[in-house]
Amino acid sequence: LGRAQRENLPPARLARKKRALTASGNEVSSPMHGVVVEISVKTGDAVEQGQVVAVVEAMKMMNEIRAHKAGTATTVHVKGGDTVEANSPLVTIE
């Protein structure tokens, strides 16, 4: 959200928006509904913080989904071509 848009949001809605953008835990999740175009890691791969782990197409835009922490990809939940909902897990990193 742009600054002008944030200033016009009620405080509760702004807090929800900030929480949605904060990653934690072991799951790398899709922030939006879309189609998985690419998964860049497989089970057992070492993952660096900030590394692109997936690309999700939403509304004709390609969105790089990056790891929020370093670790090992223990589970890959999706494959290319899968449709995912917002907040669906893509990869588990431990």
C-alpha positions in Angstrom: 0.0 0.0 0.0 1.1 3.5 -0.7 1.5 6.1 2.1 -1.7 7.9 1.2 -3.6 4.6 1.1 -2.2 3.5 4.5 -3.2 6.9 6.1 -6.8 6.4 5.0 -7.2 2.8 6.4 -8.8 2.2 9.8 -6.2 1.0 12.3 -7.5 -2.5 12.6 -7.4 -3.1 8.8 -3.9 -1.6 8.6 -2.7 -4.0 11.3 -4.1 -7.0 9.4 -2.3 -5.9 6.3 1.0 -5.6 8.1 0.5 -9.1 9.7 -0.1 -10.6 6.2 3.2 -9.2 5.0 5.2 -10.6 8.0 6.5 -14.2 7.5 7.3 -16.5 10.4 7.4 -20.1 11.3 8.6 -22.8 8.8 6.1 -22.3 6.0 6.7 -20.2 2.9 3.2 -19.4 1.8 1.6 -17.8 -1.3 0.5 -14.3 -0.5 -2.2 -14.4 -3.1 -4.5 -16.7 -5.1 -2.8 -17.8 -8.4 -1.1 -20.5 -10.4 2.3 -21.8 -9.5 4.4 -21.2 -12.6 7.7 -22.5 -11.1 9.1 -24.2 -8.0 12.8 -23.4 -7.6 13.6 -25.9 -4.8 13.1 -29.6 -4.2 13.0 -31.5 -0.9 16.4 -31.6 0.7 17.7 -28.4 -1.0 19.6 -25.8 1.1 17.7 -22.5 1.0 19.1 -19.1 1.7 17.1 -16.2 3.2 15.7 -14.1 0.4 16.1 -16.9 -2.2 13.2 -17.3 -4.7 11.5 -20.6 -4.0 8.5 -20.2 -6.3 6.9 -18.0 -8.9 3.1 -17.5 -8.7 1.1 -15.9 -11.5 -1.8 -13.8 -10.3 -3.7 -11.3 -12.5 -1.3 -11.8 -15.4 1.7 -10.8 -13.2 4.6 -13.1 -12.1 5.3 -12.8 -8.4 8.5 -14.2 -7.0 8.0 -15.8 -3.6 11.1 -15.6 -1.5 12.2 -17.6 1.6 11.9 -15.6 4.8 14.7 -17.6 6.5 17.6 -19.9 5.7 17.4 -23.7 6.2 16.6 -26.9 4.4 13.5 -27.4 2.2 11.8 -30.4 4.1 8.5 -30.4 2.1 7.5 -29.0 -1.2 3.7 -28.7 -1.1 3.0 -27.8 -4.7 4.2 -28.4 -8.3 4.1 -26.2 -11.4 0.6 -25.7 -12.7 -1.1 -26.0 -9.3 -3.6 -23.4 -8.4 -3.1 -22.1 -4.8 -5.2 -19.9 -2.5 -3.8 -17.0 -0.5 -1.8 -18.2 2.5 -1.4 -21.7 1.1 1.9 -23.3 2.0 4.3 -23.7 -0.9 7.5 -24.9 0.9 8.4 -25.9 4.4 11.9 -24.8 5.5 13.4 -26.1 8.7 
